[in-house]
Amino acid sequence: MKKIFRSAVTAIGIAAMLALGAVAIFAQDPCTDAEGISKLDGQIRELLPKKDKQSRKAAIDAGKQFLEKFGGCDGTKDFSDYLRVTVPKLETIYNAMVDKEYWDAVLAKFNDGLAKKNWDNVYSAGKELIAKKPDEYRAAELVLGSVGLDELTYNKNSKWNDDTIYYAKMALADLEGGKKFTTFSVPPFVYKDKDDAIGWMNYTIGYILSVGKKDPKEGVKYLYNATQVNSTTKTNPVVYATIGEYYYEPAKKLYDELGVMIAAQSDSDTPEVKQQKVDAIKAKLAIFNGTAERALDAYSRAYSLAPDTPAGKPYREGLLTTLTNLYKVRNNGKADGLDQWITTATAKPMPDPTTAITPVNDPDPTTTTTSTSTTTAPPATPAVTTPAKPAPATKPTTVVKPQSAVTSASKSQGTSASSSKVVAKKKGTNN
């Protein structure tokens, strides 16, 4: 029985070896496939001169197929050696064509979005340009760092506030860090030079933080920076008016507190308590005076820079109303001397709003003269009346606009990815 079993196993083994041998015998040697070699060779030679993307891809695929099937044949050696060098070159060319086609589409989306004010497309394409090709398209940072200012100012649209602040800060860091920008003007956002762009990025951040995000304490730092650089923002009255508004709420709060403190005085207080209350009122009043003068300083600069034209009249008059109200509150209802105050204030460097307010104490009329002697009267209780809210500065309408110059242009399409830039045709400057 064992012998029969072993014979059966042996027979199966022999049959298997014979089957494998038959496959080897009947499998065709690819090098003998003259028709296949000739057909694929001809296909490749027909495709090689063609420059379009589809032909390039077909030539690459056919070349790889030829090398895989016939690359080891003696009869195809010369052509195979040629393909081993040529196919990688074709792949490089093809990949560049694909890359160019992709980035041309991104750039077209960006420029078309600018032309049509489709900010969704501008941000979508711009973010990709900046992330993937920052050195080539760094100017797009200025675009994405500008959109929100115009939208907030004219359309009361805060949708782009966060994105605008993010890219304005990015642009500011790159500008101040000396990174190369191919241009500072991408219409409709036109900045005449590096310093001008720095000023506007500071102003944009400061204005959106102060007005759009209700964070004037953070925003005023950037607004002040916008006044310290050689930019058109240095002479933009809205920058200074916004800084003036920064001081208003603290001034109002101080006045409210003064009103409460004055009302708390009583004839029944002991002399010591009376003096303590008077000293506290005077200290609070000194801080108010300093705060009001900071506001007056900023509004004075805004008023001095506001255009004295028919179109700018409402804005200028609004500033003057604000100045007059503040000045009268600061000076016990007197408006005399306002013009001189404005002239004197604007001739000096602007106080840095991030520094502490300096208390301003007015002299007390404490001395009286008699025929025999000069005596000093006790400190008088400050006559402080809670003022009406100063009229806010009216936002500019036509002439003074807190935004980039509004022009329009878009980059022509069809250039190669290696040479295309975010190009601007300069048609104006911020003013």
Steps between C-alpha positions, in 0.01 A plus 500: 500500500781743588673418176187586300462831689860598441466419132196725477686790665791453267269503200339825616844661548612400154178634348548834673857532376390416150227766519750766613735397227224534246425856617867592469517344156186671367545849673599750230832681535410877480819565308362288219181707481614702202150624427448624859841670504438670169149616594601653835818646353297674229244627751774658713675660204170650386428647845846642581482812277159603639508767772149488647443360846301197390766394245773543759315274741436238230868503395609451863263209551597334170872550572468336841305213344769451234777489757307257718431258212793544265762689695717192541500393135823520304320626194345798680807606696557834328136608519466372856809696608349808339172453683674454835634853464203656324206371706615670827546826306152466355362442851666819623349697211161341551497568873592864432209523256260355756637732768468804276147411402404462867658827615366689200153393612569610860636832382206551265263438791691753711506771234143443391395523863680832532335637188153393613556558875425134560694488825422132560698413187770754579560351843472140384753547219716751685549276800623223270736733315650623826524153656653321200693777320572768761809648335326534165165628626584681824314809375177302544550549875428870447178417320372260764615747763290780346160359406343520846570870547299604196224250572465619860519869407260507207278196540510447878602145411715337766527163325863556404621661824694205635653398167597858424670548837685169462641583157562866580715388793675248272566770241619740768746246639634423152523869405685592816707183476637602162343221296470565129171618353468498123261796531323704766202571278238247399193699388267588653746503791771743397790596728768728362797333672610285791449768766156580366405132520632480856288799599186353347547156648533665843195715439295208370575288805442790738173610341349152483602424858368833627179530300420152374605291798444763770852464635637856488764432763670252267414688185642837606855362499476433127322830432782688669757305298316610185576861594870438551599367157547686173164392363185671380345377825711762676277770353172306505264677744302184567805344666513782754123519546495127582774556757292788641206264538725267699518762777131583505366207705767534772428874516127440529555240769718741697233769477233262618718409796565867573127566504449226758791628711374859494149392593640306795633817667301607802496797735484249784840355415778567746775735378731202455244308291423813299868543419539134406206528260630824351846346447348193336286717271798711400709189427220354289452833324871517416481159331190611313675815385793298371269257321293779346816672377618180335165481322519868407849446362387215274185677382699819436728311264202342325333839460820663370540227237134477397442636149359851502283440195125488436509121485697478824291760684275257698800307627694812591202657677443180697858510621470866599183426697678222686799722567285787624299278735811341646681829535205661681469204735872515571492877561188545712273588210733750332575470129743789481847401385406183310666611178825574679478169686470314169795687351719434804405133532559412137842665501625248756566125462191293559489325840530123480156372604655188651674710765338590832285813515677788674269667757439869429425713806355843444623767743260586782406866548611478861655840578322822594663835571388747773634838601707348777590145393475217250310197620442157355147376478423135556481287185169544329293203412539456120184598322464201277186442300444179312517607133283397213653236278731671248370475147691223322698572189294424194663237285624637166284439201657581167834671534667346802478123478678266740589256227731426214457693178214348310612413151460185299728286293569133463795302382481359151494124487705245312849563631710216628501411866867573521462858381150608601468748786220677680536799270349841563449780256539799728211737454510700819605524858321512831388845589 
